[in-house]
Amino acid sequence: MMRPMKLLLIILFGCVCVASAQIRYSITPLVPLGDPTIGGAFVRGLDQNGNVAGSFYDPLFAEHLHAYYRSAQGVFTDLGTSPDNYYFATGLNDFGQIASYGTIDPSGNSHAFRYTPGVGFVDLGHFGGVDSETGGINNHGQVTGYSTTSDGLSHAFLYTDGIGLVNLGGLSGADGTSTGHAINNTGWVTGGSENQAFLYRDGQGMSSLGPGRGRSINDSGVVAGESLAQEPVLYLNGQVLPLGGIGGAFGINNSNLVVGYSLIWPQVRAFVWSEQDGLRDLNSLIDPQSGCYLTVATGINDAGQIISFGVSADRPGLATPFRLDPIFPIVITNQPADQFVFAGQDASFAVGVTGTTPTFQWRFNDAPIPGATNSTLQFQVQFREQAGAYDVVVSNLVNVVTSSVASLTYVDSPPVARVKIANAVPFPSDPFGSPGSAMVISTNGANATVIVDGSGSDDPDGGALTYAVVYFDENHAFIAAGPSSDPVLSIVGTVGVDHDPYALRVYGGSGVSDARFGYFVSTPGDAAFRLIDDLDELDEVGIHVRFRRQMEATLTHASYWLEHGKTKHGIFALRRVQYLVRLQRRHLGPGVTEAFLSFTQTVINSARQSSH
């Protein structure tokens, strides 16, 4: 069996020279730095979540190769070695399954294995020869690779649970040779057969893509690999497209981004290729202070994460695997807004951004604010000197962006909004007419016009005011009437519906102020019935139980008669209520007594009006 990566090891420790960087990726070593039990290491498997699989040598036993798994969060797991102390991991799917091959006896014969979490390594078998090795694995657990036959030929295979190994033959038939290197989630296989890159599709067999070898395939069937001249190439739409330099392509994602290695004289470099930017040296896209040099990139996922290996200043002389995470540039999506803040209130600025790992520094009049390093800036305004220009500088390793300037205006004091419902009566239990207590009585049973009077409002600065009526829905205010310079506004209320919360909104030169209120549009009969609810308030002043029962019964009668058009009977019952209230003046107190008398008199007047 040929030990892997002989060519790549030569590449790895060749010329090491880092070009100037335009940082586009962060770089993370995939093996624990400083661990004396881990020698040279490689990485070949990358899933869509950033988990990886690879292999490392045991420094104490030069021929012992361990497989490993590293989670996206950095948990490193040594998966051990084969019966003859050699596992080389070649692929990883999104369910943690690993394609690997390992030696099974001292003669160095290898078998293909598949590792499954909770199960371990399972030998996938062979075609009767002495060797089988894996290439790639897909999300269905299917594995491709090659196996020797009893005739000594190497044939690509496709392993499927419940079926086992299927011999894919070669481009020239059963007597040809082939090797499977990669498989996509549709089950299509690519590799090399008799100096030709091939594509195998179930039901259609094996077909040539052109001279060379297929190394990786995406879910659309686009293949990356190398030509016979050892050029990295893309097999696309029946064409063989050279990507540049001498080397090979080992990974492709579903956006047709390709990674691999290329000898661009005099250096061997890991690369990433896109149709837009062409071939780019990955070393020019990482931080030059990282102490890392990348020689071979072996995979890329749909998130743009790349696995590669090379050398690191932290592990001199040892091959080191890395994961590169794309750093997306900062883009400001929401600018901070101007603030008008009264003394003693909080000011709050916020910025919305996209991009990788942004850092924030808020500024006041172009000077950095110590400790202001979040996406929001909130503080209490106590002094006029805090007014001015605020902005934020947002940065990452790719770029630096400064937000637009937001102004903070210091306001001495807001206008004062005062509201009353001009054609309403306060509930008796609330003789002072506080917000939420207003009832408008409709004499004809139809919806009523509600008059909102804001003439009691004022501006401490003596400026002119503008008035509006607003209502609230999930903390959003919607204008129901106005804005107007006239403090008296009208809205239409619906009979039988509580309207709350509403507010009179007053706009002045020093800001905006709200005075909340609620109201209820009622008929005379319903107004009498609603007085029963207010009897609960009278319990607190210690009225006699018998008095309460008399009041409740009399109000029930009044409501009934008024609702059924018996106005005289209803008015008589309300007069009886007034008589009972006067008898309890000593217990109720003058305020509550007068409120009840006033309210019942309003209902009486409304009932009379509705009867004409």
Secondary structure, DSSP 8 states (H G I E B T S, - for coil): ---TTHHHHHHHTS----------EEEEESS-TT-TT--SEEEEEE-TTS-EEEEEEETTEEEEEEEEEE-TT--EEEEE--TTSBEEEEEE-TTS-EEEEEE-STT--EEEEEEETTTEEEEEE-BEEEEEEEEEE-TT--EEEEEEETTS-EEEEEEETTTEEEE--BTTBTTS--EEEEE-TT--EEEEETTEEEEEETTTEEEEEEESEEEEE-TT--EEEE-TTS-EEEEETTEEEE-SSEEEEEEE-TT--EEEEEEETTEEEEEEEETTTEEEEGGGGS-GGG-EEEEEEEEE-TT--EEEEEEETTSTTS-EEEEEEE----EEEE----EEEETTSEEEEE-EEESSS-EEEEEETTEE-TT--SSEEEEE--SGGG-EEEEEEEE-SS-EEE---EEEEEES---B---EETT-EE-TT-TT--TT-EEEE-SSSS-EEEEEE-TT-B-TT----EEEEEEEETTEEEEEEEEESSSEEEEEE-BT-EEEEEEEEEEETTEEEEEEEEEEEE-HHHHHHHHHHHHHHHGGGT--HHHHHHHHHHHHHHHHHHHTT-HHHHHHHHHHHHHHHHHTHHHHHHHHHHHHHHHHHHHHHHHHHHH-
